[in-house]
């Protein structure tokens, strides 16, 4: 096509222009097009000109050209033209119909404008994305409080969807009556010229609970006139609550340190906890064993307090409940129920009236923490939410436990102080008149108090002893073993024998009981000392006696036993006479065996042979033998149906039970019974042997298991070794044995055995 087809105006234009035939074939182009694209006429012939258009835009251009051809109207389209240097730039291509057919195309460079528009759109998209995903509520209000915009954060914070908020008035939907003045003041400040402000406001969420918001907002103006409010609201409920709880903890510490009655302090703490931590706060303390005494109930509404008192009076707590203060006090473990289900309220109601009252309270969430000091449960703190709608979580439990700790310490200190005062009064009354020597030392081993008996025992005056330390009267060699030290640290008590140095240089053996006592001024050690010089002399005589009996009686015993067996084989005497001889021999053998066991125990050669043993079968076997030996009394065994198996020495336990049955059968009334009761207590087994005889005098009970001791009032014969050996064998198993007795009512001997005996 000759170049003259492009008008002179277009030919001289700096804007690229070219002509197209009706079928879209290239006609010619002005110098600006040729220079911009770098295409010559030959290269542009036919469809070759399309190489100047970006490959992704060619179909769009062709579609727009076809549309223009169909209507004959001018069209325009945005496409990228490839510049001669290879760069693609956006152009607005306008297609103008030509007389006689075909098109004149012109291209205006819009690449810079388009990049600006795309950047603006990207910025707008980022802004929308930030608002849509912001953790804070972003909103717009009309001046009358109508909500015109809100981002999705409103649903997370307040429970309303943005759609539910649009067109609503914040005064009708969100702001409680007591917060209206705060909102109005903020609006007045803005209208008075304060362009931007920050303030705090409490609003009501969809479920009714309150949310504390920190609001930053500004006035939007058109032509200088205020038309709307744009704002950002941040949920600061957790922060406000944390501040309030820290204040509660600080105030509680101050109150608990006050010099007032413990109950008054706990009542003040309960009031502090409401409403920051709970709608209801209840304090219960342990007294008289396991009973709980309600010390405090707090609520902001006095009418609700009256209702709580009425419920407590009409429906007192069940001590056997598996949930609540009694259970927390028993286990020492906290309880939390984030949301109290109605079925639990129904299950806990005694009757319909009780259920009605509980539902009227509106229990929502619950937690209960123990008041524990020095490993001892002193009571429980209970926190309940109701009308506030708050649900407890682990953070609330941590705060409650942090509050319980100083409260328990205050209770424990007060109780210790009361006990110390009472103990001191009793101590002053009996201290001077006690026959045993008593010395009180501190943690530095210095004597703080001594009684006259201590001065008499050691030969020092009171003033001399108060200037001394325990090391001044103890022997040079250590008498504490590591076992003693460990046990004393755990139990706070040590009992044993030692020698003390007197002022005259001599020594005196004493039986000592050392007890650690916690006083308001610190830990003190109370030592009670008894002179056992005479006891040692008697024990030496008894040991000599044991050696004599063991040595001198075994030979004649063997002769008696051998002769009786010979007579029995020959049949020269009546069988009853022979059996009498053999019975006496067995008794003498048993006496010798007992004496030998005592000697082995004292010399450390007593051997225990623990093995799996069924205590039920063993007891029934020994009881049957004892029953065969008596016709005037009955032996009855009460045992679990299942075996009670432990690692014990069967022969030694048989010996113990035989001793106990022999002892109790002597004292059971004629025609009466001796009851043996076995009980499984988990890690240990209890065996109790009971008679209904005359009982044992209190002064004898404490010495009943002593070696060679005989309670004459019982009428028992022998050398007084049976119960001593029984205690010795049970303790060798790692167990315990004791007696409980009441004169005229009978006695019960109880054995506690660990299922895994010592040395097993």
BELSUL-V6638 format. One record per run of one state. SS is the DSSP state (hx for helix, st for strand, lp for the rest). FROM is the first residue (numbers start at 1). TO is the last residue. If there is no record, write none. Layout:
BEGIN
SS|FROM|TO, SS|FROM|TO
END
This chain:
BEGIN
lp|1|2, hx|3|5, lp|6|7, hx|8|11, lp|12|15, st|16|20, lp|21|25, st|26|29, lp|30|30, hx|31|37, lp|38|40, hx|41|44, lp|45|47, hx|48|52, st|53|53, lp|54|54, hx|55|71, lp|72|74, st|75|82, lp|83|87, st|88|97, lp|98|102, st|103|109, lp|110|110, hx|111|133, lp|134|136, st|137|142, lp|143|145, st|146|150, lp|151|152, hx|153|158, lp|159|161, hx|162|165, lp|166|168, st|169|169, hx|170|173, lp|174|174, st|175|175, lp|176|176, hx|177|191, lp|192|195, st|196|204, lp|205|209, st|210|222, lp|223|224, st|225|235, lp|236|236, hx|237|256, lp|257|261, hx|262|273, st|274|274, lp|275|277, st|278|278, lp|279|279, st|280|287, lp|288|290, st|291|298, lp|299|301, hx|302|314, lp|315|324, hx|325|331, lp|332|334, st|335|337, lp|338|341, hx|342|348, lp|349|351, hx|352|361, lp|362|364, st|365|373, lp|374|375, st|376|385, lp|386|393, hx|394|431, lp|432|436, st|437|441, lp|442|445, st|446|450, lp|451|451, hx|452|458, lp|459|461, hx|462|466, lp|467|468, st|469|469, hx|470|472, lp|473|473, st|474|474, lp|475|481, hx|482|491, lp|492|492, st|493|501, lp|502|506, st|507|519, lp|520|521, st|522|531, lp|532|532, hx|533|570, lp|571|574, hx|575|603, lp|604|610, st|611|614, hx|615|628, lp|629|633, st|634|638, lp|639|644, st|645|648, lp|649|649, hx|650|667, lp|668|672, st|673|680, lp|681|683, st|684|690, lp|691|697, hx|698|701, lp|702|711, hx|712|714, lp|715|721, hx|722|732, lp|733|735, st|736|742, lp|743|745, st|746|754, lp|755|755, st|756|756, lp|757|760
END
